[in-house]
Amino acid sequence: MAEATPSDIVRIDYAVREHRSLWVDAWRQLISSRTARAGLLIISVLILSTVLAHYFWEYNPKTDLDYTLKLKPPTLIPNEEVPSVHIFGTDKLGRDIFRRVVHGGWNTLRVGVIAVTISLFVGGLLGMLAGFFESIEMTRLEKIFLLTFLGGLMGFIPAWIAEQPVQIVLFAILGATTVIFENFLIGKPARTILFGAIGLFIGGGLALFTSPYTAIVTGILGGLIGAALSLQLGGSLYSNVTMRAMDIVLAFPSYLLAIAIVAFLGTGLEKGMIAIGIVGIPIYARLVRSSVLSVTQKEYILAAQSVGEDHGRIIFRHIFPNVLSPLTVQATLGIGSAILTAAALGFLGLGAVPPEPEWGAMLGDSYKYLSSGAWWAVVFPGVMIMLAVLGFNLLGDGLRDALDPKMRV
């Protein structure tokens, strides 16, 4: 038997690529970017310094003052005029600016993160449902859950005005009732009148314990809520109503809307978080809806529907992971915008309540002393705001490139 010669042997080399997940590739792409590494470094330093200072460096802003050290420039070595070290100088009340900048970062970063969380959760949920049910009909159970949620959400307004939290529960029950008893009513006008009257009673009846004028306002709101719930917001109608509401919110300038909400709710960090979170809801709702609309027509979604998977499993198992990438990038960039908005509110006196340290409030308290040469009272809080926003923007740009499938190698 003849032996095979090397020329008779055909060698086929296969280039086998290591199997990696999207997130592993994204991380490798992220750390290979200089701008992303710079953003990670800035954010890590800010977060570590503010968190460690908050928990391990006790600070009481009510007792931190020394009028003998009013507006002293930065000093690294004690001297006769300034017997203590203040590397960032002191403010108008003799308080150490470095200490207040470090502790103020806890409040500023906390406002940014929590505000974006509110926008992300509410806007993402509304946008995902609006995009999914744009072309897919809701089941009866899904309508019950949806209208229960919307009833409680809309009922929050009259409940807050009348200081009657039980109204939230009653409007949530009213939303579920509109679906349960939809077949017992003849015609949409009769259903709208009935549930409008019930909403009027829920909104105005309990508010009588507060005042007659409050009862009139909450009664009108309750009637409108009941009439809206009777429309059976399912499928494309829910999507259209939701996105038109987002368009209305986007029609207002973001800063003016945030100022109006804070003026309505009252000053304070918590109120600022809510205001900034509400302003950002339409951005995430529109982003998620557009991403969901592009995903719902994919073959694997149609296959999941054909085998009878329920809508909840399709949304959270097949659709949500595919819209997570743009959502992550937008949330990272949104924190920087939220920090700027929080600083603007603090500068106008609508943020942190003095003497609580917050970068925007520190700017508002000190900018008037620039004419006297006290530049340090403004520069250092302003630099910290700039670094925080720059860090999150750099990280967001890096994430945008890292999570782009076209950039994978």
TAGISUL-V520763 format. One record per run of one state. SS is the DSSP state (H for helix, E for strand, C for the rest). FROM is the first residue (numbers start at 1). LEN is the number of residues. If there is no record, write none. Layout:
BEGIN
SS:FROM:LEN ; SS:FROM:LEN
END
This chain:
BEGIN
C:1:5 ; H:6:3 ; C:9:13 ; H:22:10 ; C:32:2 ; H:34:23 ; C:57:10 ; H:67:3 ; C:70:5 ; E:75:1 ; C:76:10 ; E:86:1 ; C:87:3 ; E:90:1 ; C:91:5 ; E:96:1 ; H:97:36 ; C:133:7 ; H:140:23 ; C:163:3 ; H:166:15 ; C:181:1 ; H:182:3 ; C:185:3 ; H:188:22 ; C:210:2 ; H:212:18 ; C:230:6 ; H:236:15 ; C:251:3 ; H:254:12 ; C:266:3 ; H:269:27 ; C:296:3 ; H:299:8 ; C:307:4 ; H:311:37 ; C:348:11 ; H:359:14 ; C:373:3 ; H:376:27 ; C:403:2 ; H:405:3 ; C:408:2
END
